[in-house]
Amino acid sequence: MAQEVRGVIARTKGEPVSIETIIVPDPGPGEAVVEVQACGVCHTDLHYREGGINDDFPFLLGHEAAGIVESVGPDVTDISPGDYVILNWRAVCGSCRSCLRGKPQICFNTHNATQKMTLADGTELSPALGIGAFCEKTLVASGQCTKVDSSARPEVAGLLGCGVMAGLGAAMNTGEVGRGDSVAVFGCGGVGDAAIEGSRVAGAGTIIAVDVDDTKLEWARQFGATHTINATDEDPVEKIREYTGGNGADVVIEAIGLPHVYEQAFYARDLAGTVVLVGVPNPEMKLELPFLDVFGRGGALKSSWYGDCLPSRDFPMLIDLYLQGRLNLDGFVTETISLEDVEAAFHKMEEGGVLRSVVVM
C-alpha cells in the first residue's frame, strides 16, 4: 500500500525548496523502499535546484544517505527488510559492455527504480541521482542499496553515498595513490578533504593542500595534509615543486572544476605524473593547454566519476576502516539538521562555512 511521507522538493529553477507530501508506492520487481535515517546536503542537490543538471522539475532532492530497508519487491534477493544500507547511484547492470569486460565500476547502464514517486496531486517527481533521499522514505532500485556494518552512525555512513566517496576514490581508485607518493589537492571542501584523507589512508608521504581560504586549509590539516598553500598569497605550482624536491607531485587532484586551476594542477605534477579531475566544471568552460606539453610531460590525465567506486566493494571496506579508527568520517559532519533546514544549509554551503550539513530524520 502506497505511503505518504514528507520530502524536500525543488519545484522551480533557483527558487527556495519546500517540504511537501510525497507518495511512495510499494516496491515493484527489483525495487526497495528504504526508511532514510540521515542524508548529507551535497552540492549536487544545489545544482539540481539551480537547473544545472537538467530541467526535469519538480525534483525530490537528496542522495547521500543511509537507512534501513523497509520492504522489497518481487525477485529481490540481494537485500532484505531490516538491512542497514548506504544508498548509491551506481547500481551496476552486470550486462553492459563495461560490466562484461570486468569494469563494473564504470557501468554504462546503472539501474534506478522503475516506478515514480509523486506529489499528492499525482505529479511525478524526478529523484536526485535516482535516489531522492531528503525524504522520510524513498523508493530505489535494490542495487542502489549497499549493506554495511550497522555499527556505523548513519550521519557518517551516508556520506559515502556521494561526495566523500568521490574524493576518497579520486585518490585511492582513480589516482592510484601508493605508499610514499607525493600528492597535491587543489580545493579543500568536502571532496578535496576526502581526497586528502584517501591519500593519507593509501600511505602518501607528502600531502599538499591548496585553497584560497585559511579555514579550509586548517580543515585539510585535520584530514592529513602535511603542507598547505594559500593560492592568493603564493604560486601553488612553485610551492608544490618546492615541497617535492623541485619535481612536482606524483598525483595532483583538482577538486574545484575551474580551467585555470586545472592548468595549475597540470604543471604542478611531476613528469609522468597523474592529474585527476574530480571537480565538476560547468558546460560553458573551455580548457586550453599547449599540445606539446600534453605530449612531452607524459603521464596520465584522468577524470574521476564517483571516485571510480564499486559500492559493493568499497562501501563495506571503508566502513570497516572507519570502525577501526583508520578513516576519519566523523570530521566531515559539520552539523546535523532537520528537513526544514535544507534551504539554509544550501546557503551555508555556498558561503563555504561547512563541510557537510547532514539531515537526520
C-alpha positions in Angstrom: 0.0 0.0 0.0 1.4 3.4 -1.0 2.6 5.6 1.8 2.6 9.3 2.5 5.8 10.9 3.8 7.5 14.3 3.9 10.2 15.3 1.5 12.2 18.3 0.2 11.1 19.4 -3.3 12.6 21.8 -5.8 9.7 22.9 -7.9 11.2 25.7 -10.0 14.7 26.7 -11.1 16.5 28.8 -8.5 13.6 29.0 -6.1 13.7 28.0 -2.4 12.9 24.4 -1.7 9.7 23.3 0.1 8.6 20.5 2.4 5.7 18.6 0.7 3.8 15.3 1.0 5.3 12.6 -1.2 3.5 9.4 -2.2 5.9 6.4 -2.1 4.5 3.3 -3.9 5.0 -0.3 -2.8 8.2 -1.7 -4.3 7.8 -3.5 -7.6 10.2 -6.0 -9.2 13.8 -5.1 -8.5 12.8 -2.3 -6.2 13.1 -1.4 -2.4 11.6 1.1 -0.1 14.2 2.5 2.4 13.5 4.3 5.6 16.0 7.1 5.4 17.9 7.8 8.7 20.3 10.5 7.5 21.2 12.3 4.3 24.0 14.8 3.6 23.5 18.1 1.8 25.6 17.9 -1.3 26.5 20.5 -3.9 24.8 18.2 -6.5 21.4 18.8 -4.8 22.0 22.6 -5.2 22.9 22.0 -8.9 19.6 20.3 -9.3 17.7 23.2 -7.6 19.6 25.7 -9.9 18.7 23.7 -13.0 22.4 22.8 -13.6 21.7 19.1 -14.1 18.6 19.1 -16.2 15.1 20.8 -16.2 13.0 17.8 -15.2 11.3 19.7 -12.3 10.0 19.1 -9.8 12.9 17.3 -8.1 12.9 15.3 -5.0 16.3 16.2 -3.6 18.8 14.3 -1.5 21.0 11.3 -2.4 23.9 11.0 0.1 22.1 8.7 2.5 21.9 5.7 4.8 18.9 3.9 6.2 17.0 0.7 6.8 15.4 -1.4 4.1 11.6 -1.4 4.9 10.3 -3.6 2.1 11.5 -5.2 -1.1 9.7 -6.1 -4.4 9.3 -9.5 -6.0 12.5 -11.3 -7.0 14.8 -9.2 -4.8 17.3 -11.5 -3.2 20.4 -9.3 -2.5 18.8 -7.3 0.3 16.1 -8.0 2.9 13.9 -5.9 5.2 15.9 -4.7 8.2 19.2 -4.4 6.3 21.2 -1.3 7.1 22.3 0.2 3.8 24.1 3.1 2.2 22.3 4.3 -0.9 24.3 4.6 -4.1 23.8 5.9 -7.6 25.9 3.2 -9.3 23.6 0.2 -9.3 25.6 -1.8 -11.8 23.7 -3.7 -14.5 26.1 -6.6 -15.0 25.4 -6.8 -18.7 26.7 -3.6 -20.4 29.9 -3.6 -22.4 31.8 -2.2 -19.4 30.5 -4.7 -16.9 31.1 -7.6 -19.4 34.8 -6.6 -19.7 35.2 -6.7 -15.9 34.9 -3.0 -15.2 31.6 -2.6 -13.4 32.9 0.5 -11.6 32.2 2.4 -14.8 28.9 0.6 -15.7 27.2 2.4 -18.5 23.6 1.3 -17.7 23.1 1.8 -13.9 19.7 0.9 -12.5 17.0 3.2 -10.9 13.6 2.4 -9.7 11.1 1.9 -12.5 8.1 3.3 -10.6 7.8 7.0 -9.9 7.2 8.7 -6.5 4.7 11.6 -6.8 3.3 14.6 -5.1 -0.1 14.3 -3.5 -1.7 15.6 -6.7 -0.1 12.9 -8.8 2.7 15.0 -10.3 5.7 12.7 -11.0 8.9 13.5 -9.2 12.5 13.3 -10.5 14.6 11.9 -7.7 18.1 13.4 -7.5 20.6 10.9 -8.9 17.7 8.4 -9.0 17.5 8.4 -5.2 15.6 11.3 -3.6 16.6 10.9 0.0 15.6 14.2 1.6 12.5 12.2 2.4 11.4 10.0 5.3 11.2 7.0 3.0 12.3 6.6 -0.6 11.9 4.1 -3.5 15.1 2.9 -5.2 16.3 0.0 -7.3 17.5 -2.8 -5.0 21.0 -2.5 -6.5 21.2 1.1 -5.1 21.3 -0.4 -1.6 24.7 -1.5 -0.3 24.7 -3.4 3.0 27.3 -2.3 5.6 28.0 -2.8 9.3 25.2 -1.2 11.3 27.6 -0.1 14.0 28.4 3.0 11.8 26.3 6.0 12.6 24.0 6.9 9.6 25.2 10.5 9.7 28.6 9.4 8.6 27.8 6.2 6.7 25.6 8.1 4.3 28.4 10.4 3.3 30.0 7.6 1.3 26.9 7.8 -1.0 28.4 10.7 -2.9 30.9 13.5 -2.0 33.2 11.7 0.4 33.3 8.7 -1.8 34.1 10.9 -4.8 37.1 12.3 -3.0 38.4 9.1 -1.4 38.0 7.3 -4.7 39.7 10.1 -6.7 42.8 9.4 -4.6 42.6 5.6 -3.9 40.9 4.4 -7.1 41.5 6.9 -10.0 44.8 8.4 -8.9 46.0 5.0 -7.5 48.0 6.8 -4.8 50.5 4.5 -3.3 52.9 4.3 -0.3 55.3 7.1 -0.2 53.7 9.1 -3.1 53.5 12.8 -3.1 50.0 14.2 -3.6 48.7 17.7 -4.1 45.0 18.6 -3.8 43.5 21.8 -5.2 40.3 22.7 -3.4 39.7 21.8 0.3 35.9 21.5 0.5 34.3 18.1 1.3 35.5 16.4 -1.9 39.0 17.8 -1.7 39.4 16.9 2.0 38.1 13.4 1.3 40.9 13.1 -1.4 43.4 14.2 1.3 42.0 11.6 3.7 42.1 9.0 1.0 45.7 9.8 0.2 46.6 9.5 3.9 44.9 6.2 4.2 46.7 5.0 1.0 50.1 5.8 2.5 51.1 9.0 0.7 54.2 10.6 2.2 53.7 14.2 1.3 50.2 15.6 1.0 49.9 19.2 -0.1 46.6 21.1 0.2 45.8 24.2 -1.9 43.0 26.6 -1.4 42.3 30.4 -1.0 40.6 30.1 2.4 42.8 29.6 5.5 39.9 28.0 7.4 39.6 25.3 4.7 43.4 24.8 4.8 43.1 24.2 8.5 40.4 21.6 7.8 42.8 20.0 5.3 45.5 19.6 8.0 42.9 17.7 10.2 42.5 15.2 7.4 46.2 14.6 6.8 47.7 17.4 4.8 51.4 17.8 5.6 51.7 21.1 3.8 49.2 23.9 3.0 49.3 26.6 0.3 47.1 29.7 0.2 46.9 30.3 -3.6 46.1 34.0 -3.0 49.5 34.6 -1.3 51.8 32.1 -3.1 52.2 30.5 -6.5 50.9 27.0 -5.9 52.9 25.4 -8.7 56.2 26.8 -7.5 55.4 25.9 -3.8 54.3 22.3 -4.8 57.6 21.9 -6.6 59.5 23.3 -3.6 57.8 20.7 -1.3 58.6 17.9 -3.7 62.3 18.4 -4.2 61.8 20.6 -7.3 59.9 17.9 -9.2 56.2 18.3 -8.7 53.7 15.8 -7.1 53.2 12.2 -8.3 49.4 12.7 -8.2 47.6 16.0 -8.4 43.9 16.1 -7.7 41.7 19.0 -9.0 38.6 19.2 -6.8 37.2 22.5 -7.9 36.4 22.3 -11.6 37.9 25.5 -12.9 40.1 25.6 -16.1 42.8 27.9 -14.6 43.1 25.6 -11.6 43.3 22.5 -13.8 46.1 24.2 -15.7 47.9 24.8 -12.4 47.3 21.1 -11.5 48.7 20.1 -14.8 52.0 21.9 -14.3 52.2 21.0 -10.6 52.7 17.3 -11.3 56.0 15.5 -11.8 57.0 14.2 -15.2 54.9 11.1 -16.0 52.7 12.0 -13.0 48.9 11.9 -12.9 46.3 14.6 -12.8 42.8 13.6 -11.6 39.8 15.9 -12.2 37.1 15.3 -9.7 35.7 18.9 -9.5 32.7 19.4 -11.8 33.0 22.1 -14.5 30.0 23.9 -16.0 29.1 23.3 -19.6 30.5 26.7 -20.8 34.0 26.1 -19.6 36.9 25.5 -22.0 40.4 24.3 -21.4 43.5 25.2 -23.4 46.9 23.7 -23.0 50.0 23.6 -25.2 49.6 20.3 -27.1 53.4 19.7 -26.9 53.3 19.9 -23.1 50.5 17.4 -23.0 52.7 15.0 -25.0 56.1 16.0 -23.5 55.2 15.7 -19.9 53.8 12.2 -20.3 51.8 10.6 -17.5 48.0 10.5 -17.3 45.2 13.0 -17.3 42.1 11.3 -15.8 38.6 12.2 -14.8 37.1 10.6 -11.7 33.3 10.0 -11.8 32.0 8.9 -8.3 35.6 8.1 -7.4 35.6 5.2 -9.8 34.0 3.3 -6.9 32.2 0.0 -6.9 29.8 0.3 -4.0 29.6 -3.4 -3.2 33.4 -3.5 -2.9 34.2 -0.1 -1.5 31.4 0.8 1.0 31.8 -2.1 3.3 35.6 -1.8 3.2 35.6 1.9 4.0 33.0 1.4 6.8 35.3 -1.2 8.3 38.2 1.2 8.2 36.1 3.8 9.9 35.0 1.4 12.7 38.7 0.5 13.2 39.5 4.2 13.7 41.6 4.4 10.5 39.2 6.6 8.4 38.0 9.9 9.7 34.4 10.2 8.5 33.2 12.0 11.7 35.3 15.0 10.7 33.1 15.7 7.6 30.0 16.3 9.7 29.8 20.0 10.5 26.2 20.0 11.7 23.1 17.9 11.9 19.8 19.5 10.8 16.2 18.7 10.0 14.4 18.6 6.7 13.2 22.1 7.3 16.8 23.4 7.4 17.9 22.2 3.9 17.4 25.6 2.3 19.5 27.3 5.0 22.1 24.6 4.6 22.4 25.4 0.8 23.3 29.0 1.8 25.9 27.9 4.3 27.4 25.6 1.7 27.6 28.4 -0.9 29.4 30.6 1.7 31.9 27.8 2.4 31.2 27.6 6.1 30.5 23.9 6.3 32.0 20.6 5.1 28.6 18.8 5.4 25.3 19.6 6.9 23.5 16.3 7.5 19.8 15.9 7.7 18.7 13.5 10.4 15.2 12.1 10.2 
